[in-house]
Amino acid sequence: MKNIQILPSLLGADFGRLADEIKRAEASGADALHLDIMDGHFVPNISFGPDVVALAKRVAPEFYRNVHLMMTRPDLYLDKFAAAGAQTIQIHVEADCDIAATLERIRALGLRNAIVVNPETPVEKSEPYLDKADEVLVMTVHPGYGGQKFIAGCLSKVSRLRLMRSELDIMVDGGVNGETAVMAVSAGANMLVAGSYLFGKANMKEAVDDMRRNTNV
C-alpha cells in the first residue's frame, strides 16, 4: 500500500480567518491543502477562486496546494489557477469539456492532474483517462457542501480502481473522519480529504496524527 496522505479541505475552515487556518493546517503535519473551487453552476454553491489559492501560496509557500475544480468548464480557468499557485488540478469526468485534452493541458502547465468521479457516476467513466491521470478522486458525498454524510457505497469504486491500477493515487473526499478514513483506506484509497472533521478540531495536529496512525494498514 502506498503511504497515506491527509489533506485538510479549506472548505471546512473559518472563512473569516483563512490565512490563520491555512497556517494551522500546515502546522498539523498534513501532507497538502485541498482547495474546493465551486462555480455555482456545476455544483449548487460558490466557494472561492484563484485569489485564495494565491493566498495559500503566500502564507504557506511550502504547503502543497491540491486544487479541485468543481466547474462546468474547468478548461477555461487552468491558466489562472496555475498562475495562482496550484500544484495539482483536479477536473470532473462529468465536466462539459474535452477531458483528455484538459488533462494534457494541466500537465503541459507543469502540474499534476486528476480525474474526479461523482457518487452517481460509474467508475468505468474514468477508465478512458486513467493513463492520462496522475490520480483519481472518488467523491464520497455529492459535491457542493461540506459536512455531508459519507456514502459508503462509493468505496466499491475505490476497490475497482485499485484493481485496475495498482500504482494509481486514489483519493476520497466527503464525510471523511476518523472512522470513515479507515474504511476508505481498507478499500484501497491512499489520499484522504477531510474538511469539517479536521478544521472542527481544536487540535488539528492530534486529529491528523490519529488519522495517520489508524490508517497505517
MOSUL-V461823 format. One record per residue. N is the residue number from 0. RES is the residue in one letter. SS is DSSP state (hx for helix, st for strand, lp for the rest). OMEGA is omega in whole degrees, 0 to 359 (* if undefined). D_CENTER is the distance of its C-alpha to the mean C-alpha in whole Angstrom. Layout:
BEGIN
n->[N:N]
res->[RES:RES]
ss->[SS:SS]
omega->[OMEGA:OMEGA]
d_center->[D_CENTER:D_CENTER]
END
This chain:
BEGIN
n->[0:1:2:3:4:5:6:7:8:9:10:11:12:13:14:15:16:17:18:19:20:21:22:23:24:25:26:27:28:29:30:31:32:33:34:35:36:37:38:39:40:41:42:43:44:45:46:47:48:49:50:51:52:53:54:55:56:57:58:59:60:61:62:63:64:65:66:67:68:69:70:71:72:73:74:75:76:77:78:79:80:81:82:83:84:85:86:87:88:89:90:91:92:93:94:95:96:97:98:99:100:101:102:103:104:105:106:107:108:109:110:111:112:113:114:115:116:117:118:119:120:121:122:123:124:125:126:127:128:129:130:131:132:133:134:135:136:137:138:139:140:141:142:143:144:145:146:147:148:149:150:151:152:153:154:155:156:157:158:159:160:161:162:163:164:165:166:167:168:169:170:171:172:173:174:175:176:177:178:179:180:181:182:183:184:185:186:187:188:189:190:191:192:193:194:195:196:197:198:199:200:201:202:203:204:205:206:207:208:209:210:211:212:213:214:215:216]
res->[M:K:N:I:Q:I:L:P:S:L:L:G:A:D:F:G:R:L:A:D:E:I:K:R:A:E:A:S:G:A:D:A:L:H:L:D:I:M:D:G:H:F:V:P:N:I:S:F:G:P:D:V:V:A:L:A:K:R:V:A:P:E:F:Y:R:N:V:H:L:M:M:T:R:P:D:L:Y:L:D:K:F:A:A:A:G:A:Q:T:I:Q:I:H:V:E:A:D:C:D:I:A:A:T:L:E:R:I:R:A:L:G:L:R:N:A:I:V:V:N:P:E:T:P:V:E:K:S:E:P:Y:L:D:K:A:D:E:V:L:V:M:T:V:H:P:G:Y:G:G:Q:K:F:I:A:G:C:L:S:K:V:S:R:L:R:L:M:R:S:E:L:D:I:M:V:D:G:G:V:N:G:E:T:A:V:M:A:V:S:A:G:A:N:M:L:V:A:G:S:Y:L:F:G:K:A:N:M:K:E:A:V:D:D:M:R:R:N:T:N:V]
ss->[lp:lp:lp:lp:st:st:st:st:st:hx:hx:hx:lp:lp:hx:hx:hx:hx:hx:hx:hx:hx:hx:hx:hx:hx:hx:lp:lp:lp:lp:st:st:st:st:st:st:st:st:lp:lp:lp:lp:lp:lp:st:lp:lp:lp:hx:hx:hx:hx:hx:hx:hx:hx:hx:hx:lp:lp:lp:lp:st:st:st:st:st:st:st:lp:lp:lp:hx:hx:hx:lp:hx:hx:hx:hx:hx:hx:hx:lp:lp:lp:st:st:st:st:st:lp:lp:lp:lp:lp:lp:hx:hx:hx:hx:hx:hx:hx:hx:hx:hx:lp:lp:lp:st:st:st:st:st:st:lp:lp:lp:lp:lp:hx:hx:hx:hx:hx:hx:hx:hx:hx:hx:lp:lp:st:st:st:st:st:lp:lp:lp:lp:lp:lp:lp:lp:lp:lp:lp:lp:hx:hx:hx:hx:hx:hx:hx:hx:hx:hx:hx:hx:hx:lp:lp:lp:lp:st:st:st:st:st:lp:lp:lp:lp:hx:hx:hx:hx:hx:hx:hx:hx:hx:hx:lp:lp:lp:st:st:st:st:lp:hx:hx:hx:hx:lp:lp:lp:lp:hx:hx:hx:hx:hx:hx:hx:hx:hx:hx:hx:lp:lp:lp]
omega->[176:174:181:175:181:184:172:178:184:177:180:184:171:185:179:181:187:182:179:181:176:178:179:178:179:182:182:184:176:187:184:175:179:183:181:181:184:187:181:180:176:175:185:179:175:182:181:185:184:182:179:173:178:176:180:179:183:186:180:188:182:183:187:185:180:189:183:182:174:190:176:181:180:182:182:188:184:182:181:182:175:180:181:177:175:177:166:172:181:178:182:174:180:183:184:179:176:188:182:181:180:176:180:179:178:178:180:177:178:183:168:177:178:174:183:181:178:183:184:183:176:182:180:178:180:188:182:187:187:179:180:187:175:178:176:176:175:178:179:165:172:189:176:183:175:173:181:180:179:177:186:181:179:184:176:176:179:180:179:178:180:177:181:185:186:184:183:170:182:183:169:183:176:178:182:176:182:182:184:175:179:178:182:180:178:179:178:178:175:177:187:175:178:183:184:180:183:181:178:180:176:179:183:180:179:180:178:179:179:180:180:180:184:180:179:184:*]
d_center->[19:17:16:14:11:10:7:9:7:10:11:13:15:19:19:22:21:18:19:21:17:15:18:18:15:16:19:17:17:13:12:10:9:5:7:7:10:13:16:18:19:16:15:18:17:17:14:15:15:16:18:16:14:17:18:15:17:20:20:18:19:18:14:12:10:6:7:6:9:10:14:17:18:15:18:20:17:16:19:19:15:16:19:17:16:12:12:9:9:7:10:11:14:16:16:20:20:21:18:19:21:17:16:19:19:16:17:21:19:18:15:12:11:9:10:9:11:12:14:18:17:19:17:20:19:16:19:21:18:17:19:18:14:13:10:9:6:9:9:11:12:13:11:13:14:12:15:15:17:15:16:17:19:15:16:18:16:14:18:19:16:17:21:21:19:20:18:15:11:10:7:7:6:9:12:11:15:17:18:16:14:17:17:14:15:18:17:16:12:12:8:8:6:9:10:14:15:14:15:18:20:22:22:18:19:21:18:16:19:20:17:17:21:20:18:20:21]
END
